[in-house]
Amino acid sequence: MVPPVAVLVIADAAVVLAAFILAVALRFHFDPITDQHLIGEWLPRALAFAAWILLGLLSMGLYRTRQRPTGAELVVRVGLGTTIGAVLNVLFFYAIPALTFGRGVMMIAAGLSMVALVLVRWGLLHFLDLGSMKRRVMVVGAGAQAARLGQLRRKSDRRRFDVVAFVAMSAGEEAQAAGQGLTPVVPMAMAHAIGRVDEIVVALDDRRGIVPTDFLMERKQAGTSISDVIDFLERETERIDLQVLKPSWLLYEKSSQSRFFYRGVSRVFDVAFSLVLLVLALPLLLAAVIGIKLEDGLSAPLVYRQRRVGRDGVVYELFKFRSMRANAEKDTGPKFAATGDARITRTGRIMRRYRIDELPQLINVLRGDMSVVGPRPERPEFVEPLSRRVPFYFYRHCVRPGLTGWAQINFPYGESLQDAEEKLKYDLYYIKNATLVLDFLILVQTLEIVVWGRGTTMSGGRRGIGRVEAPTVEGGAGVCPKGD
């Protein structure tokens, strides 16, 4: 079955290409000879136009797997994405004038694209929610691990699959499933009678001697995909579920973060990106300086230095524009920033909303303390209790922390230890799946945070399958995989 994101990309590309062709026809009164004479070959221009518009839509989060925008949000995001794409097109034309096609065609094509994309996207999202478009999934197991699938209540989490049956391996599991509200539940003897199944998820709490190997092999040979519950939940929710994660994941998982080529290319990109962004952001840097001085006086400190935990647990000084009043933690001590925090200045609220306060961290990137993409660095005062409370928390320190990252674009500012637990799920997902392509996607979608002032997946509410009730792990030490 074609993944929903691929369907959205193909549909959007077709819509934008059609809008471009119609715009050319309208602009030149449906005269193909005039079209050819005035703008030249239309295909390369149409493809370039479509590519930049799709990149603009990507920057607004419109290719997230689990998106579920409201009608108004869809209109605004498509409008902003199309506008960003049109601006990128103009810049592209300055770089390659041979592919220009005129402002009139550009404005008509962008307007048509905007309207058509909203209508087609709205219809497609509803179409993708239909049961006939989803994979039919059978879950082998009906205990606590299987319940993790049953707790994916939001349509955005279950957009790509329907559970056709939970297979109970014993009478005890059937009773447990009834208590957890799992349906439909069938005994193992009836699993063979279930019709089409696209994927089987093995979610057994205790696999010793009860894995139905013969049944699974028979289905696999018939073409059914077999997945472990950890991998399935990771793929569908785009985060690592701490309640089903096993220590063996750390031992055997191969991440790009441990590969010399990836680390080398990433470092070169970090340095180049930081230098370019520092130059481009000079007006914002100047505005931040003026705002801080006007509000707090000429003697007020501009930059706030704060100890953070970096790669391999090394503590370094992170630079930020000061967004709180001076000595904000003198009486309270270290604490998470919260919504409506009285310690934050008026200038600070603006800087935080649009992430301007974090621009000085580009110096940290140049120094090698941080990367452009990676988990957000945490303060030592919070790392210690989190390492005791949350299993695998040390693993996020196996890579350089980043200015932006998978957790940052999927979850709002952390305001509590529970939020830190939730963000860890996204950090572990990034560490496991890090590639240059994923880094690029994260970087582009960071524009969404700058525009909207928050991390969001358009899936509604706080992210997560449920509160983590995980065993305590003493200490923050751990073993990171070493590179080649």
N, C-alpha and C positions, 0 to 999 in steps of 0.2 A: 504494500500500500504506500502511496506517495505521502511523505511527511507533510503535516499541515503548513509548516513554514515554507516548504518548497512550493506548495500550492499557492500561497500568498505571493511569493516572489514572482512566479510565472504569471499569475493573474495581473499583478501590478505592472509588470513589464509590458504585457499585452495592452493594458489600458493606456499606459503612457505613450507607447508607440502609436496606437490608434489616435490618441489625442494630438500627437505631433502631425500625423498625416492629415487629419481633419483641419488642424490649424493652418497648415500650408495651403490646403485647398480653399479655406475661407479667406485667407489673406490675399490670394491671387485669383479669386473668383472662379475657382475650379478650372483654371486654364493650365494644363500640364506643360505646355510649351513655355509659358511665362515662368512657371515654377522652376523648370530646369535651367532657364536662362539666368534667373536672378539669384538662386541659391545653390545651384549645382546639384551633385548627387545627394539625394535625400537620405539614403540608408545609413551612411556613416554618421551623419548629423543626428538622425533619429536615435541611433544607438548610443551616441555620446549623451544626448539629452536624457534618455531613459536611465542610463547608468548613474548620472548625477542626481536625478530625482530619487532613484531607489536608495542612494547613499543618504540623501536627506531624510527619507522615511526611516531608514535604519537608525539614524541619529536620534530620532524621536521614539525609539523603542517599539516600532511597529512590526518588527520581525521577531519579537520575543515569542517563545513557544507557548507560554502560559498567559498571554495577554487576554484581558477581558475588559476593554474600555467601555465606558458609558457613551451614549450617543454624542453628547457635547464634547467629551474628551477626545473622541475619535475625530470629530470635525476640526478641533483645535490642533491636534497632533498632525493630521494630514495636511492642514493648512500651513503649519510651521515647517513640516518636512518638505513640502513642495517648494516653499519659499526658499529654504536653505539650498535645495537642489538647484533652483533657478539661479541663485547667487553664485553657486559653484560653477554652473554652466557659463556664466558671464566671465568669471575668472579664467575658466578653461579656454574660452574664445580669445582672450587676450594672449594666452600662452600659445595657442595654435589658431591663428586667424583664418587659416584655410578651411576650418570647419564651422565658421560662423554662419548664422542663417537669419539674422536681423531681429531687432527688438520687437517688431510687430508680431512675428511668428512666435517668439519666445513668450510674450504676454498672453497671447491666445492659447498656446499650448499649455502653459502653466495653469491658466484658469480652467480650461477643459479638464486637465488632469486632476485638479483639486476636486472638482465636483464628481467626476466619474469614479475616482479612487474612494471617496467616502461611500458612495452608493454600492460599489462592487465589494468593498471591504466589509461593510455592514452585512450584506447578504452572505458573503463567504463565511464569516465568523459564525453565523447562525447555521449555515449548511454544514460546517465542520463539527458542530455539536450534535448532529443527527447520529443516531446509533449505527446506521448503515455505513458511515464513513470511519468508524472506529475499529481498532483491532479487537478481536475476541480473545480475552485472556482467561486462562484457567489457573487458579492458585492451588498448588499442592500444599496443604496445611491449613489449619483453621485455629491456630493458637495466637500467641502474642505477636509473632512476626507477621503473620497473615493479617492481623488486625490493623497493621500500619497501612495496608492498602485500603482497608475499609474506612480508615479515618481521613482519606483524601476526599473531603466532602465537596470542595469547590469544583465547579465545572471546568475552570481553567486548569486544575490539576489533573482532571480525568478526561481532558479533551481528546486524547489520542487512543483511549482504550475503554472497554467495558469488561467488567468481571462477570463471566458467565457462570462460574461456580467456584466455591471454596471446597476443596476435597479434604474431608476429615479422615485421618488415619486411624482413629479409634473412637469408641463411644465417649470417652472422656473429652476428646477434642470437639465432638459434636456438641456436648453440653457447654464447653467453654465458648464455642462460637455463638451459641444461642445467647449466652450472657453478654457477649460483646456486640450483639446485634448484626452479625455477619450473615448475609444472605446472597444467593441461595447456597446452602450447604448440602453436599452429597457425600455418601460414604465411598471409600475407594472402589468397592465392587461395582458402583454405578458410573464411575468416571469414563469407562470405555464407551458408554452409551451416548455420551455428549457428542454432538455433531461437530461442525467446523470450529476449530480452535487455532488461532494464529500464533499464540505464544503461551507457554506454560512457565509459571513463576514458582520456583521451589522456595517455600517459606516455612520450613519446619523448625520448630523450637529446638528439638533434639533429633539429630539425624542418625543416631547410632542404631543400626539394624532395621530402620523403618523406611528408608528411602526406596520408593517403588521403581527400582532401576529398570526392570523389564518393561514396565509401562512407559517410562520416559524414553527409553531407547526405541521402542516401537513408534512412538509419536515423532521422535526426532528423525527417524528413517523415512517417515511419511512427509517430512518437510516442515514440521512444526518447530519453531524456535524455542529453545530452553534457556531460561535466565535464572540467575540467583536473585533473591529478593533485594540484596544490597544494590546490585547493578541496576535492577529494574527501577527501584525508587530513585536512584541517582539520575537515571536517564529521564524519567518523567517529571521530576521535581526540580532538576538542575541544582541539587545540593546533596550533601552526604547526610544520611540519617544516622545520628549518633546512637540511637537505640538498637539498631541492628548491626552496627559496624563492629567488626572483629579485629583484634590486634594483627592478624595475618595480613590485613589490607596494607599495613605499614611495612611489613616484611617483604612482600612480593610485588607490590605495585611499582610500575616503572613510569616515572613522570619525566616530562621534557625538562623539568627544572634540574635534573641530574645529568643532563647532556651538555657537553662542552660547547657544541655548535650553538645551541639555543641560548646558553648563557652569554656567549661571546657576542652574538648578534644583538641580543637584548641590551647589553651594556653599551655597544656602539650607538644603538638607537636612543638609549636613555640620555647620553651626553648630547647628541645632536638635537634631540627634541627639546631638552632643557634650554640649550643656548638659543634656539630659534624662538621658543615661547617667551623667554625672558625679554628678548628684543620686542616681540609683538605686544607683550603685556605692559610695556613701559607706561602707557597712559593710565592703565588700571592701577599700577603700582604708585604712580604719582597721586592719583585720586585718593587712594587709601591713606597715603601719608598726610595729605591735606585734611581729610575727614577726621583722622585721629587727632591731629594737632588742633583743629578748630573746636572739637568737642572737649578734649581733655587738657588743652594748654600746650604751649611750646616746649615745656620741659617734660611732657609725658613721653614715656618710652614707646617706641614704635614696634619693635620686634620682641616677641615673647619666646624665651627659650624654655623648652620643656624636655625632661628626660623621657625617652621612649626606648622600648626593647626592640632591637633589630635582629638581623640574621644571626643564628647560633646563640641567641640570648644576650648578645652584646648590647650594652646600654649606650645610647648616643644622645646628643642634644638636637632636638627638632626645632626648626625655626618657623614661626608663624607671626603674622601681623597680630598685634594684641587686640582681641575682640571683647575682652572683659575689662572691668575696671581694675586699676592697679591693686595688687595684693588681694585679689578676689578670694583666695583660699586661706587667707591669714587666720580667720576665725573658724572656718568649717573644715579645713584640711582637704585633701584630694577627694573629689566627688565627680560623678558623671554630669555632663551638661544636660539639662532637661529643657523641654519645651517651655517657653516663657521664663527662662532662667533670669532672675533679677540681676545677676552678676554681669550680664552681657550689655554692652553699651549700644546706643542707637546705631552708630557707625558699624559696630561689631555685628549687629543683626543683619545688616545689608551685606557685609562681607561674608558672613557665614552662609547666608541664603544662596549666594552665587559663587561660593568657594574662593572668593578673592583672598581671604585670610590665609589660604594655604599656598599661595604663589611663592613665598620665600622658601618653601620646601624644595624648590628647584635647585637651591644651593645644596641641600642635602643629597639630591640626586647626583649632582656633579661631583660631590665628595665621595660618593659610593656608599653612603649610609642607606639610601633608598633606591628603588626603581620607579619607573613611571607607573607600571602596573604591578599590583601585588596586594597582599592583605594590609589593612591599615595598621600602623604600629600602635601598640597600647602602652600605657604608663606602667612602670614597674610596680607601683602601688596596687594596680588592678591585676597585673599578670600573676602575682603570687596567689591570691585567693582563687582566681579563675583556674590556675593550674591544679590547685587542690580539688576544686569542685568539678571541673569538666574534663572528661577523658579525652586524650589526644590533643589537648590544647597546645602542648609544646610543639606539635608538628607544624603549626603555622609559622614558627620561627626558623624553619629549615630553609626559608627563602627570604630574599630582601623584601621588606615592607614597601608599599607603593603609594603613590599619590592618589590613584584610583584603582578600583579592582572589582571583581565579580560581586563581592558582598556590598560594596558601596553603591552599585547601580541596582541592586536588588532589595536593599533594606535601608531604612532611614538611619539617621544618626542614632548610635547606641546610647540609651539612657539608663541602663541597668545591667546587672549581671546576667539576667535572663536574655536581654537583647544581645549581649556578647556571646552567649551560647548559640543563639540563633545565627548570628553572623559567622560563627565558626563553621557551620554547615556549608556555607557558601565558600569560605576560604579553603576548606579541604577539597571541595569540588574543583576550585581553580587550580590548586596545587597538583591535583591528580591529572587534570585535563589541559594543563597549560600548553599552548602552542602559539606560534607567531600570529596565526589567524585569530585565535581567541583573544589575544592581546589587542589586536587591531579592532575587533568588534567591541571590546570593552572600552577602548579609547574613544571610538566614534560615539558610542552610546552614553559616554560621560556628558556629552552636550545636553542630553535629556535632563540630567541632574542640574546643570547650570541654568537651564531654562525654567524647569519646574521647581528647583530649589529643594529637591528631596529624591531619595531613591525609591523607585516604584517599578512594579512589574505589570501594572494595570490589572492585577488579579484580585484586588480588593482586600482591605484589612491588613492585619499583620501577617507576615509570611510565617510558615511553619506547619508541621503536621501535628504539633502539640508540644506541650512543655517537656523539656528534657528531664527525665527522672533517671539519671545515670549514676553509676557507682562513683565513689570518690577516688581520685587518683592522687596519691601523696607526692608532693613536689612537682616542680616544673621541668625536671630533666627528662631527656629522651634522646633517642638516637635518630639522626637524620640520615637519609640515603646519600652516599657520596657520589660525586660525578665521575665521569670517565676521563 
